[in-house]
Amino acid sequence: MEEFFKMDSWNKELFEHLVDDFEIVYPVQLRDRGRVGIDTQNYLFDNSTIHFERCSFVIKTSYGRWRIHVQLNDVLIQPAAKYVRYLKLDSPSETSGRSLPNCYYHGQVHGQPKSKVSLSTCFGLRGSIVMENQTFIIIPLKGGDLSRRHPHVFARLKWDDEASCGNTDNTEWSRKRFHRRRPHRRKLRRDVEKKVKYIELGLFVDRKLHDFLNVGYREMTSYFLEAVNAVDLAFQQLNTRVSLVYFEIWTTENKIGVQREILPSLMNFIQFSSYEFYNGPFDLALLLTAADLTTSEMMSAADTVCSARAAGMIKVADKFQPYYLSLLMAHAIGHISGMSHDDSGINLTVQMVKILSYDFEKEPSCLSVY
């Protein structure tokens, strides 16, 4: 392992963080009838960063030799999306969706029609592979050159711990508070079972999470886009797509008070988002934090989708791979959309590990239809 530690100190921190058994793998890309490095950028375009629409990779692991076929997610990044970084509260730096490279893919393992792959190739291969009731993650080590010998960590996730959700039967959300309805921009009568719905998501990253991740802006943006990419894959079974249309990072100072108690913090965020973004571009908003919350890892305003108070709050505990965050995000979006826990209680881990085969009881009726 010493050779990987020398490549970058981040690698040592990753190895110390891993609790599951893992192995080092060297994926290769299949292109033009040959094997090449894992870089998916199409260098025929000189003035912009364009990634190949379709890619295939081979990963040799102790579980077998897998060939993965993926295709770009053309819904994730909308051209009009806004990505804002606040260096100070009065000095935002804004980027549009048009200027961000799309290196986020969905696909399958060859010969496994029920498998689901969510992958990014922005800095190597990072993402999740769900197959036969097992979930695997792949994380690129830092310091490589995206060649055929770029090392990656590969591991099967084991769900031993329970994550806590603050939405219980005793959680009451008064419909008289924060009752303002956000005007819906494309409310249409339609057959919701046949037409594709779109959840347009807004994410807000607080200062503690910014400091916790401790990476550059581009890499940080990629982390959260990867999480939304996995959420989008999960919700496709509902004939629903999820895109990130607004993203805001607070780098030096929070815009609201974030406390250790999640409920008052969520209330603060609902007030902020409902007034600051009353005519905002998103259907619902999530506040992401690394604060040391005392009770729950997440909480959301249940059954509020398409209203001004459609919001949730999530604690991010893993800075190396965003798959676990994607499960929490899907869970929060489910509550906001009107879904509830099943009879087994609030064991978030057991329930959300099955998100890709999750039976949703209720579909929101006011989402965008294109």
C-alpha angles and dihedrals in degrees: 000000000000092000090058092047089056091053092062136339088231088071092059090050089051093052091049089051097051115096099171124075111271141178137203114248134180111214120201130200123233110221135149091002092301143083118260139163122291097256106120098187115124104225093193085088105073101179100046141034107252123170125206113270094225128029138174127204136186119215120185111204138158086261092059143281109300129194111201125198118196139174130203117267102236094183101056099076115041117201092235094048117125125219112189130187119192110208084173128004091254098041114065122178111208132201126183128223089246091067097050119093115238107226098148121116144184125201151120142263110258111259093013106094093178094052121107126204127192111185143165124199098189096111101007126306114321126162147073137296117200114193135153095351091309128111122208129185131202123200126182118229117233122249099046127117100228089255127136088277099053106134121230134183113237122189142160111235118236117198106213100139129067120229116211126233119201093210105097133151087266094056107105123197110192111220089207092064118075087001098157111124118222110231108252113227101205108024107161138165109247148136100276093196095060105035125072115249123208127213109201107204133203120200127195120192117200127217096260092055091046089054093042094055090046097190135119123280096257094050092045092051089049091053092059094040088055090054092050089046089060091045090052090053091051095050095048089086086067090053085250129128127203124209132177106236099162130031127175130181124195104205104174109014135016119241091218137029111272111195134182090252107078099207099061090042091053090048089053090051093048090053091048097047096041094053103032093044102028089136091028127150097247136078094215138002134218126200112211120200143167093209117136097253115198103209118017139014093220144011134175140186099259122229095001102119114146091019127106091252097054097130145125141186128224135184114224112213104166118063097175102064129017099209095098089049089053090057091052091047092051089049092050093046088050092056092046089051092054103267121137138198118278126241092277090076128236103323094142095184097055092044100044098042082071093051093120090060096030117143107222115203099201136034121206110247102204103058123126118276121196 
